[in-house]
């Protein structure tokens, strides 16, 4: 005799919720998803972070602009890099954040990692002088699925690494097709054993549940 496994029913994971629709929201599920009721979700909020370096007028040194790598979570805005101690074929610089606060120092020609910004600031044929400066604009690129929801992924960098909601009912979307869905994301209690995960470790589950708890979503 064949054995059939019943998928989780809509709302089966809910213990209690606030009156009316206070605990619920209607969101948009990203394309190409096959999700169970109780799926822990994250929202796509950002694309890849990039940094564009622009030399200020009047600079003396002529080193090539470095390629800057921007770490996930680095605040966007206009950073400033300026030479503070010039030296022949070297020198040191400081980087300040968008608020004008110095966040770290580096050396020309050596790799640096300051405030989520990393790279190597190269020397040029003409040495830098004190006051040579550059504006470094950190921005996030538009994401194709921005604002939509996908399964929580602790290793993601698009925003879905933060658990923000729990799916009420199963949803399956086709390639290139989104779908509206109901989630619980505020002031409710859920059955931890009936939540759906994507290969999460115990520590990853606990971290996601702690994030949801800040929104009043408690797993029992």
N, C-alpha and C positions, 0 to 999 in steps of 0.2 A: 504494500500500500504506500502510495506517495505521501510525503509529508509536506505540508504547506506552512509557510511562516507568514504570519500577518504583520504587515507594516504598522508602525506606530500610528495611532489615531490622532486626529487634530485635537490639540489641547490636552492630550492625555498626561502631559508632563506638568500641567498647571495645578498647584495646590490652592492658591488663593490669589486674588487680584483686587485692585482698587475699584470702587464703584464706577459705573459708566464705562467710558473708554479711556480713563486716565492712564491705565497701564499699557495701553495698546497704541500702536502707530501703523499706518500703511506706508510701506517702503517699496523700493524697486529692486528685484533680484536680477543680478547680472546674467548675461547670456550663458548658455552651455552649462547649466547647473542641474544636479539631481539631488534634491535635499529632502531630508526626513523632517517630520514634525519634531520639534525640540532641538533642531540644529542650532548650534551656537554660531553667531554671525559677527562679521566685522564690516565696516563701511569703507569703501574705496574713497579716500579723501585727497590723496596727492599722487602726482607723477614723480618721475625721477628728479632729484635735486641737482641743479647745475650752478656753476659759478662762472661769471664772465668778468675778466680782468681788463680794466681800461686805465692806461697811463695818464696821469694828469699833465696838463700843458706845462712846459718849462723844465721837465725832468732832464738831467744831464746823462745819467747812465742809460745804456741802450741794450740791456739784456732782453732776450726774448721773453714774452709772457709765459709763465708756467701753466701747465695743465693742472687744474685744481680738482681734487676729488672731494665731494661733499658727503658727509656721513648722514645716515637717516636720523631725523630728529633735530638737525641743525636749524636754528631759526632763520627764516628768510629775511632779506633786507640788504642794505648797502654796507659792507665792511670796508675798512681802510687799512692798507698796508703801507708803511712808510719806513724809510731808512733812518736810523738814529745814530749809528756809528759806522761811518764809511771806512773802507780799507782797500788797499790795492788788491784787485781780483777777489775781494771778499766783502765783509761788512756785516752788520746785523740790522734786523728790522723788527718792528712791532706790528701786531695786528690788533685793531680795535673793532668792537662789534657795532651793530647799527645804532646803538645808543651812545657811542663814543667812548665806551669803556675799554681800556687795554685788556686783552685776554691772553696774550702770550708773545714770546719773542722767538725769533729764528735767526739762522745764519745763511747768508747768500751762498749758494752752491751746495747746501746740505739739505737733506729731507726734513720736513717739518710736519707736525700734526698738532694743530692749535684750534681748539673750540669746534671740532668737527670738520675743519678744513685741513687738507693734507696735500703735499706736493713738494717740488723742489724749485726754489727761486734761483734761476741761473744768472751767472755773471755775464757781462757783455764786453765788447771790445773797449768801450769807454766805461770807466768805473763810476759807480753811483756816488752821489754826494748826499750829505745830510739834508733831509727834507724831500728828496725824491719820493713820490707817493703814487699809489694806484688805488682805484676804487674797485672793489670786488663785489659784484652784485649776485647774491644767492637767490635763486628763484626755483619754483617747482613747475615742471612742465605739465601741461594738461594731460589728463589720463582719459583713455577712451571710455572707461567705466566709472568715471568720477561721480560720486554721490550714490552709486548702486551698492548692493550688499552681496557678499560672498561668504563662504565658510571661513570662520576664524582661522588664521594661519600665523602661528608665532614667529615664523621665519620670514614673513612678508615685509615689504617696505612701502606698500601702497596705502597703508592705513588699516588693512584688515588684520594686522598683528594685534590690534586692540579689540577685545570682545565688547560689543555694544548692544546686542539684541539676541533674542531667542525666537526662532521661527514657530508660528502657531500651527500651521498645517503643511503637509508635504507640497513641494513645488518642483516642477521640472521645466526647464527652459531650453529651447532649441538654440543652435548656433546663430548668433546675430539677433536673437529675440529676447527681450526683457519681459518681466511679468511683475505686476503688483502683488504684494503679499502683506499679511498682517504679522506683526511681531510684538512681543512683550519686551519693553525696555525701561520700565519704571514701576517701582512699588508693587512687587508681586513676589510670590513664593513658588518655586519649581522643584520637581523631584529630580535630584541629581542623577539618579540611576537611569532616568529616561531622557537625558540630554544626549544629543548626537554630536560626535567628534570625528575628526579626520586623523586618526592615528596619534593623537596627543598622548604625551607621557602624563603621569600623575602630577608632576610639578607644573607642567604646562596647563593642565586643566585647573589646578588650584590658582594659578596666576590669572587665568581668564575669569574664573568665578570671583576672584577678588576685585577685578575690574568691574564686573557686572554689579557687585555689591555696592560700589560707590554710587550706582544709579538706583539703589533700593531693590535690586533683583537678587533674592536670596535663594540659594540652593540648599535643600534639606536632605 
